[in-house]
C-alpha cells in the first residue's frame, strides 16, 4: 500500500493550463465543489509551480469532500 501524500511532496504532472510537464507540489488549498456554492478549506491538492493552478486531488482528500457534500 502506498503511503499517503503530505504537503510539500512533489509529483510530475502535465499542467493543462501551461501545456507543459511540471514538478507539481502538494499543498493545502480551498476547493470549490462544482455546481454548488460549497467551498472546502484545507484540502490537499497538487499545484502547478508555474501558473499556480490546481492539478489533482489525491485519493485521501476525496473523503473530506464527500463528507461536506453529503451534509448539504
C-alpha positions as CSV (number, residue, x, y, z in Angstrom):
1,X,0.0,0.0,0.0
2,X,1.3,3.4,-0.9
3,X,1.9,5.9,1.9
4,X,-0.4,8.9,1.9
5,X,0.7,12.2,0.3
6,X,1.8,15.1,2.6
7,X,2.0,18.8,2.0
8,X,5.4,19.5,0.4
9,X,5.6,16.2,-1.5
10,X,6.3,16.5,-5.3
11,X,5.0,14.7,-8.3
12,X,5.4,15.0,-12.1
13,X,2.3,16.1,-13.9
14,X,1.2,17.7,-17.1
15,X,-0.5,21.1,-16.4
16,X,-3.5,21.6,-18.8
17,X,-3.1,25.4,-18.4
18,X,0.7,25.6,-19.1
19,X,0.6,22.6,-21.5
20,X,3.9,21.5,-20.0
21,X,5.4,18.8,-17.9
22,X,5.9,20.3,-14.4
23,X,7.0,19.1,-11.0
24,X,3.8,19.8,-9.0
25,X,3.9,20.2,-5.2
26,X,1.2,19.1,-2.8
27,X,-0.3,21.9,-0.7
28,X,-3.5,22.7,1.2
29,X,-6.0,24.9,-0.6
30,X,-9.6,25.8,-0.6
31,X,-11.6,23.8,-3.2
32,X,-14.9,24.8,-4.6
33,X,-17.3,22.0,-5.4
34,X,-18.7,22.3,-8.9
35,X,-22.4,23.1,-9.4
36,X,-22.7,24.2,-5.7
37,X,-21.8,27.2,-3.6
38,X,-19.8,25.0,-1.2
39,X,-16.1,25.6,-0.6
40,X,-14.0,23.3,1.4
41,X,-10.9,24.7,3.2
42,X,-7.6,22.9,3.9
43,X,-7.9,20.2,1.2
44,X,-4.6,18.6,0.0
45,X,-4.2,19.1,-3.8
46,X,-1.3,19.2,-6.3
47,X,-0.4,22.6,-7.6
48,X,1.4,23.8,-10.7
49,X,4.5,25.8,-9.7
50,X,4.3,27.9,-12.9
51,X,0.7,29.1,-13.0
52,X,-0.5,28.1,-9.5
53,X,-3.4,26.0,-10.9
54,X,-4.8,23.0,-9.0
55,X,-3.9,19.9,-10.9
56,X,-5.3,16.9,-9.0
57,X,-6.7,15.6,-5.7
58,X,-5.1,12.7,-4.0
59,X,-7.4,9.8,-3.0
60,X,-7.1,10.7,0.7
61,X,-8.7,14.1,0.0
62,X,-11.9,12.6,-1.6
63,X,-13.3,11.5,1.8
64,X,-13.1,15.1,3.0
65,X,-15.0,16.4,0.0
66,X,-17.7,13.6,0.2
67,X,-18.2,14.4,3.9
68,X,-19.1,18.0,3.1
69,X,-21.3,17.2,0.1
70,X,-23.4,14.7,2.0
71,X,-24.4,17.3,4.5
72,X,-25.5,19.9,2.0
